[in-house]
Amino acid sequence: MLHSIHSTLAVALLTGLAAAQDPTPAPAEFTLKPVDTLYQGGAPFAYAPGSTTVPVAQSPRFAIYGPGGKDFNKALNNLEMAYECFVNTLGWKSSGVSTRTNIPGYFKTNFYQVQNFTKASVAGQQYTDSQNGRGYVGIGTRWVEDARVSIHEYGHVLHYHERTWTNTDSRPWWESLASFVADYALNGEYCAPARSAYNITSSTTNIDFTSLISNSFLTIVDSQPSNPNINLYKAWPFFTYLTNNPDRFPQLGRDTVRSLFRQWRTPETPLHTLQTVAGPSLTVQTIVASYWARVAYADLWHEPAAIAFNRIQRSRTRGLDYANLDSTGTDTWRVKPARAPRYMGASFVPLSGGDGPVAVKVSAAAAFEARIAVRARNYGSVRYVYVRDGQATVEVAATDEVMLVVVNAPAQLIQYNPNAITGSGADAGLDFSVQVTGAVVGDGAAPVGATGVRVVEANVNLAVATAGEEEVGVMSAETVEIFEDEEEMEVEDELAHLECGGKVGGDDEEVVA
């Protein structure tokens, strides 16, 4: 379903924003200039055979180096589309303009095919040519045509040219930001004109509901090397929420992420900057809690995500983990200490058996926000109820799905480093109890008798992984029905297994996965 996305900023200004921020109007064809000194990495890092000075293929704003044999038109179209959307529509700084003011002109962004990265699990990395003030990319040869990889790495290039989020507490947000760029280019409504211009009519999503729901208790961004369940790459739906603004908060919408770049000041975290962007009448705590409420049933104005959620919810083998509470008596439950939500994390509490008024009382010693999400039968519309002063009552039908969402939202934002959470204020879990009347805490399974999910005006390719081999289930029609007796499909994409850990070099070189 297509939605009308609102923002207080003039939605009519869909193009031409880049001209106001870049030094000169962009030419139709950027200048080709290979990188003088390429990143060499450690063993067994090696560029793929082929020239690193003469591109194997190029387009007006990009150049690819290395061996032939790939569909470079497809690869370049993906990148040109991303540029068109993020620079010309969303107004991000051009990746063609040097960050050094003494180097004029517009230059093509270079992509170098890599035969072997230092780690075999790496699909691509973004590098920095500091001398010339330009970002460039090394991409595994097998991934050249894969927009999820190429646009992710190009997202890092765009971010580099914004010259923002450079301190310890904001750098870990880079990966989810790049994942947002890749997914939004392929799925976002504001990128639809660019996709149409480059004949890109289908999309994939790497949304990970195991991370978003089963591990929702983690801090909103957790990149600790010691944590096997980090969400470093997987917190990107938060940026999608801010951009789509389904709750129509007055200061959020199309340009929010760009504003997070431009209004950031060291040593802020992006959440501190978001408070500046949102203004005094809207708190980050309210924004984050409303985001998590939307995650409950993938109601993010993102059709492939909704399809993926409904599939995994019905899966007989890949259910989501909602076991967040322990029973403490009649109608009362308490959060498990190990799953108590950390800073800006959430607990999802399914409520089942309701048919009439359902009353909820949430008690905690620390500050929190909570919502109740109610989804109509057969994957219908979702309504949201604020839990105010810890209490709320909602009227539900026996066929409704009901989810209580409790968010660790301290009154004051915390300055924290996502790489070093253990022992910090962000690591303190929210110890809360719940009293429920009119329903019981359930397991989050799809309701009995659900006949399928209807997606209007959807045209998507949902990437799936089976036994390590990628398979694509194509759904292309005005109306798509997914029925219970359909063969179960894995939702997790092969890319989820890639460990694209980045690193930072010296003053002359920056490396980001």
C-alpha positions in Angstrom: 0.0 0.0 0.0 1.3 3.4 -0.9 1.1 6.0 1.9 1.1 9.8 1.8 4.1 10.7 3.9 3.9 14.1 5.6 6.6 16.5 6.9 6.5 20.1 8.0 9.2 20.8 5.4 7.9 21.5 2.0 7.3 18.2 0.4 7.1 19.9 -3.0 10.8 20.5 -2.9 11.7 17.0 -4.0 14.7 18.0 -6.2 17.3 20.7 -6.5 18.3 20.6 -2.8 21.9 19.6 -3.6 22.5 22.7 -5.7 22.0 24.8 -2.5 24.8 23.0 -0.6 27.3 22.1 -3.3 29.7 24.7 -4.7 28.6 24.6 -8.3 25.8 23.0 -10.3 26.6 19.3 -11.0 27.5 18.5 -14.6 25.8 15.7 -16.5 29.1 13.7 -16.6 31.5 13.7 -13.6 35.2 13.6 -14.1 36.9 10.2 -14.0 39.8 10.2 -11.6 41.1 6.9 -10.2 42.4 6.8 -6.6 46.1 7.5 -6.5 47.0 5.4 -3.5 44.7 2.4 -3.0 44.1 0.8 0.4 46.1 -2.4 0.6 44.8 -4.1 3.7 46.4 -7.1 5.4 46.8 -10.6 4.1 45.1 -12.1 2.2 43.6 -8.8 0.9 43.9 -8.6 -2.9 42.1 -6.6 -5.6 40.6 -8.7 -8.3 42.5 -9.1 -11.6 42.2 -6.1 -14.0 43.2 -2.5 -14.2 42.9 -0.2 -11.2 43.4 2.8 -13.4 41.1 2.1 -16.4 37.5 1.2 -15.4 35.8 -1.9 -16.8 32.6 0.1 -16.8 31.4 3.6 -16.0 28.3 5.7 -15.8 27.9 9.5 -15.4 28.7 9.4 -11.7 30.4 6.1 -11.0 33.3 3.9 -12.2 33.9 0.2 -11.6 37.4 -1.4 -11.9 38.5 -5.0 -12.2 37.5 -8.0 -14.3 34.6 -8.2 -16.6 31.8 -10.8 -16.8 29.2 -9.0 -14.6 26.1 -7.1 -15.4 27.7 -3.7 -15.0 24.7 -1.9 -16.4 22.6 -3.3 -13.5 25.3 -2.5 -11.0 25.7 1.1 -12.2 22.0 1.7 -12.5 21.6 0.7 -8.8 24.2 3.3 -7.9 22.9 6.0 -10.1 19.5 5.5 -8.7 20.8 5.8 -5.1 22.6 9.0 -6.0 19.5 10.4 -7.7 17.4 9.7 -4.6 19.7 10.7 -1.8 21.5 13.6 -3.4 19.0 15.1 -5.8 15.8 14.2 -4.0 16.7 14.0 -0.3 19.4 16.7 -0.5 22.4 14.9 0.9 25.8 16.2 -0.1 27.1 15.0 -3.4 29.6 12.2 -3.3 31.2 13.8 -6.4 32.4 16.9 -4.5 35.7 16.7 -2.6 35.5 17.4 1.1 38.6 19.6 0.6 37.5 23.1 -0.4 40.7 23.6 -2.5 39.8 20.8 -4.9 37.0 22.0 -7.2 34.9 19.9 -9.6 32.8 16.8 -9.5 34.4 13.4 -9.6 33.0 9.9 -10.2 32.8 7.6 -7.2 35.2 4.6 -7.7 34.3 1.0 -7.0 37.2 -1.5 -7.0 36.5 -5.2 -7.2 38.2 -7.2 -4.5 39.2 -10.8 -4.9 40.0 -11.4 -1.2 39.3 -9.3 1.8 41.3 -9.6 5.0 38.3 -11.6 6.3 36.5 -14.0 4.1 33.1 -13.0 5.4 33.4 -9.4 4.2 31.4 -8.4 1.2 32.5 -4.8 0.8 34.3 -1.9 2.5 34.3 1.9 2.1 37.7 3.6 2.1 38.8 7.2 2.3 41.1 9.0 0.0 41.9 11.7 2.5 44.4 13.5 0.3 41.7 14.2 -2.3 38.7 14.3 0.1 36.8 11.5 -1.5 35.2 8.2 -0.5 35.6 5.0 -2.6 34.6 1.4 -2.3 36.1 -2.1 -2.4 33.5 -4.6 -3.2 33.7 -8.4 -3.5 33.5 -9.5 -7.1 30.5 -11.8 -6.4 28.6 -8.9 -4.9 29.0 -6.2 -7.6 25.5 -6.7 -8.9 23.9 -6.9 -5.5 22.3 -3.6 -4.7 22.1 -4.4 -1.0 25.9 -4.5 -0.8 26.9 -1.9 -3.3 24.4 0.7 -2.0 25.2 -0.1 1.6 28.9 0.7 0.9 27.8 3.8 -1.1 25.8 4.8 1.9 29.1 5.1 3.8 30.5 7.2 1.0 27.6 9.6 1.2 27.9 9.7 5.0 31.7 10.4 4.7 31.0 13.4 2.5 28.6 14.8 5.1 31.5 14.8 7.6 29.4 14.1 10.6 29.0 11.6 13.5 32.8 11.3 13.9 33.1 10.8 17.7 33.2 7.6 19.6 29.6 7.6 20.7 28.2 8.2 17.2 30.4 6.2 15.0 28.8 2.8 15.8 25.6 4.2 14.2 27.3 4.3 10.8 26.5 0.7 9.9 22.8 0.9 10.5 22.8 4.2 8.6 24.4 2.6 5.6 21.9 -0.3 5.8 19.1 2.3 5.9 20.5 3.9 2.7 20.5 0.5 0.9 17.0 -0.5 2.0 15.4 2.9 1.5 16.9 3.2 -2.0 15.2 -0.1 -2.9 12.0 0.4 -0.9 11.4 3.9 0.2 8.6 6.0 -1.1 10.8 9.1 -1.7 13.1 7.0 -3.8 10.3 5.7 -6.0 10.8 8.4 -8.7 14.5 7.5 -8.9 13.7 3.8 -9.1 11.3 4.5 -11.9 13.8 6.6 -13.8 16.4 3.8 -13.7 13.8 1.0 -14.4 14.3 -0.6 -11.0 10.9 -2.1 -10.3 11.5 -4.8 -7.6 13.2 -4.7 -4.3 14.5 -6.8 -1.4 14.8 -6.2 2.3 17.3 -7.3 4.9 15.1 -6.6 7.8 15.9 -8.9 10.7 13.1 -9.6 13.1 15.2 -11.8 15.3 17.2 -8.8 16.1 14.3 -6.3 16.2 11.9 -8.5 18.3 13.7 -11.5 19.8 16.6 -9.3 20.9 14.7 -6.0 21.3 15.9 -5.7 24.9 19.4 -4.6 23.7 20.2 -0.9 23.6 18.8 0.7 20.4 22.3 0.4 18.9 24.7 -2.2 20.4 28.0 -2.9 18.8 29.9 -4.5 21.6 32.4 -7.0 20.2 31.7 -9.4 23.1 27.9 -9.5 22.3 27.0 -12.2 19.8 23.6 -10.6 19.2 24.7 -7.1 18.4 22.4 -5.0 16.2 25.2 -2.9 14.7 23.9 -3.4 11.1 20.3 -4.2 12.0 18.9 -1.1 13.7 18.3 0.7 10.4 14.4 0.5 10.6 14.6 3.3 13.1 15.8 5.6 10.4 13.0 4.3 8.1 10.6 5.2 10.8 11.9 8.7 11.2 11.8 9.3 7.4 8.4 7.7 6.8 7.0 9.3 9.9 3.9 7.1 10.1 2.8 8.8 13.4 3.0 12.2 11.7 5.0 13.9 14.3 5.3 17.5 13.2 9.1 17.8 13.1 9.9 14.5 11.5 9.7 13.2 8.0 11.6 13.1 4.7 14.5 15.3 5.8 15.0 14.0 9.4 18.1 11.9 8.7 19.8 14.8 6.8 19.0 17.1 9.7 20.6 14.6 12.1 23.8 15.1 10.0 23.7 18.8 9.7 22.6 19.6 13.3 25.0 17.1 15.0 27.6 18.6 17.4 30.3 16.6 19.1 30.1 14.8 21.5 26.4 14.1 20.9 24.9 10.7 20.2 22.4 10.8 17.3 19.6 10.6 19.9 20.8 13.9 21.4 20.7 15.4 18.0 17.3 14.0 17.3 16.0 15.9 20.4 17.3 19.1 18.8 15.6 18.2 15.5 12.3 17.3 17.2 12.1 20.5 19.2 10.9 21.1 22.7 7.4 19.9 22.2 8.4 16.3 21.3 10.7 14.1 23.3 13.1 11.4 21.9 11.6 9.1 24.5 8.2 9.5 22.9 9.6 9.0 19.4 11.5 5.8 20.3 8.5 4.3 22.2 6.3 5.0 19.2 8.9 3.4 16.9 9.0 0.2 18.9 5.2 0.1 19.0 5.2 0.1 15.2 7.8 -2.6 15.1 5.4 -4.9 17.0 3.5 -5.8 13.8 6.0 -4.3 11.3 3.7 -1.3 10.7 6.4 0.9 9.3 4.9 1.7 5.9 7.3 -0.8 4.4 5.5 -3.5 2.5 8.4 -6.1 2.1 9.0 -5.8 5.9 5.3 -6.5 6.6 5.4 -9.5 4.3 8.5 -10.8 6.0 7.1 -10.4 9.5 3.8 -12.2 8.7 5.8 -15.1 7.2 8.1 -15.5 10.2 5.2 -15.1 12.6 3.4 -18.1 10.9 6.6 -20.1 10.5 6.6 -23.5 12.2 10.4 -23.5 12.5 11.5 -19.9 12.9 9.3 -18.4 15.6 10.2 -15.2 17.3 11.2 -15.1 21.0 8.6 -13.3 23.2 9.6 -15.0 26.4 10.4 -11.8 28.3 8.3 -12.2 31.4 7.9 -14.7 34.3 4.6 -15.2 36.0 4.6 -14.0 39.6 1.0 -14.8 40.6 -2.5 -14.4 39.4 -2.6 -11.8 36.6 0.9 -10.6 37.3 4.2 -11.0 35.5 7.7 -9.6 35.9 10.4 -9.1 33.3 13.2 -11.7 33.3 16.5 -9.9 34.5 18.5 -11.1 31.5 15.8 -9.7 29.1 15.1 -6.5 30.9 15.3 -3.8 28.2 18.5 -1.7 28.2 18.7 1.9 27.2 16.0 2.7 24.5 15.4 -1.0 24.1 12.0 -2.6 24.4 10.1 -5.6 25.7 7.3 -7.1 23.6 4.6 -8.7 25.6 1.8 -10.5 23.6 -1.6 -10.5 25.3 -3.9 -13.3 24.3 -7.4 -14.4 25.2 -9.0 -10.9 25.3 -12.5 -10.3 24.2 -13.7 -7.0 25.6 -11.9 -4.6 27.8 -8.2 -5.4 28.6 -6.6 -3.4 31.4 -2.9 -3.1 31.8 -0.8 -1.7 34.7 2.9 -1.4 34.3 5.1 -0.7 37.4 8.8 0.2 37.4 11.2 2.1 39.6 12.8 3.8 36.6 11.3 5.9 33.8 9.7 4.1 30.9 7.2 4.6 28.1 4.7 2.0 27.0 2.1 1.4 24.2 -0.5 -1.2 23.4 -0.7 -2.2 19.7 -3.9 -3.9 18.5 -3.9 -5.5 15.1 -7.2 -6.5 13.5 -7.8 -10.0 12.3 -6.1 -11.4 9.2 -3.2 -9.0 9.4 -5.4 -5.9 9.3 -4.8 -2.4 10.4 -3.1 -1.6 13.7 -4.2 0.9 16.3 -2.1 2.3 19.2 -2.9 3.2 22.7 -0.6 5.2 25.0 0.0 3.7 28.4 -0.2 6.9 30.5 1.0 6.9 34.2 1.6 3.2 33.8 -2.1 2.3 33.0 -4.3 1.8 30.0 -7.5 0.0 29.1 -8.3 -1.1 25.5 -11.3 -2.7 24.0 -10.4 -5.7 21.9 -12.2 -8.4 19.8 -11.4 -12.1 20.2 -9.8 -12.1 16.8 -7.5 -9.1 17.5 -3.8 -9.5 18.2 -2.7 -7.4 21.1 0.9 -6.5 22.1 2.1 -4.5 25.1 5.4 -2.7 24.3 7.5 -1.4 27.3 10.5 0.8 26.5 13.4 1.7 28.7 13.2 5.5 28.3 15.0 7.4 31.0 14.0 11.0 31.6 17.4 12.2 30.6 19.2 10.9 27.5 22.3 9.0 28.2 25.7 9.7 26.6 26.9 6.2 25.8 29.4 4.4 23.6 27.7 1.4 21.8 31.1 -0.3 21.7 31.4 -0.2 25.5 28.0 -0.6 27.0 28.8 -3.1 29.8 28.8 -1.4 33.2 27.6 1.9 31.8 24.3 3.7 32.4 23.0 2.3 29.1 23.5 -1.2 30.4 21.0 -0.8 33.3 17.9 -3.0 32.5 14.4 -1.7 33.2 13.0 -3.9 36.0 9.2 -3.8 35.5 6.1 -5.7 36.5 2.8 -6.0 34.6 -0.7 -6.6 35.9 -3.2 -7.6 33.2 -7.0 -8.2 33.5 -9.1 -9.4 30.7 -6.2 -11.2 29.0 -3.1 -13.2 29.7 0.5 -13.0 28.5 0.8 -15.2 25.4 3.5 -16.4 23.1 3.1 -14.1 20.1 2.1 -16.8 17.6 -0.1 -16.0 14.7 -3.8 -16.2 15.6 -5.7 -19.4 14.9 -7.6 -19.1 11.7 -5.5 -16.4 10.1 -6.1 -16.9 6.4 -3.2 -14.9 4.9 -1.9 -11.4 4.4 -3.1 -9.1 1.7 -0.7 -6.5 0.4 -2.1 -3.9 -2.0 0.0 -2.4 -4.7 3.0 -4.5 -3.8 5.7 -5.4 -6.2 8.6 -7.0 -4.4 11.2 -9.6 -4.5 11.7 -11.1 -1.0 15.3 -12.4 -0.7 15.5 -15.6 1.3 18.3 -18.0 2.2 18.1 -21.7 2.2 21.1 -23.9 3.1 23.4 -21.0 2.2 22.1 -20.6 -1.3 20.1 -17.5 -2.2 16.6 -18.1 -3.5 14.2 -15.4 -4.5 10.4 -15.6 -4.2 8.9 -13.1 -6.6 5.6 -11.5 -5.7 4.4 -9.1 -8.4 0.8 -8.1 -8.6 -1.7 -5.5 -7.5 -2.8 -7.8 -4.8 -0.6 -10.6 -3.3 -2.1 -13.3 -1.1 0.2 -15.5 1.1 -1.7 -18.5 2.5 -1.1 -20.8 5.4 -0.5 -23.8 3.3 2.3 -22.1 1.3 5.7 -23.6 1.7 7.6 -22.1 4.6 10.3 -19.7 3.4 13.3 -18.6 5.4 13.3 -14.8 6.0 16.9 -14.5 6.9 19.1 -13.4 4.0 22.5 -14.6 3.2 23.9 -11.2 3.9 22.9 -11.5 7.5 25.7 -14.0 7.9 28.4 -11.6 6.6 30.7 -10.2 9.2 31.5 -6.9 7.6 33.5 -5.5 10.5 35.1 -2.2 9.7 38.1 -0.5 11.2 39.6 2.9 11.3 43.1 3.6 9.9 45.4 6.5 10.5 44.9 10.1 9.6 45.2 9.3 5.9 43.0 6.3 5.6 39.5 5.4 6.9 38.0 2.0 6.5 34.3 1.2 7.1 32.5 -2.0 6.2 
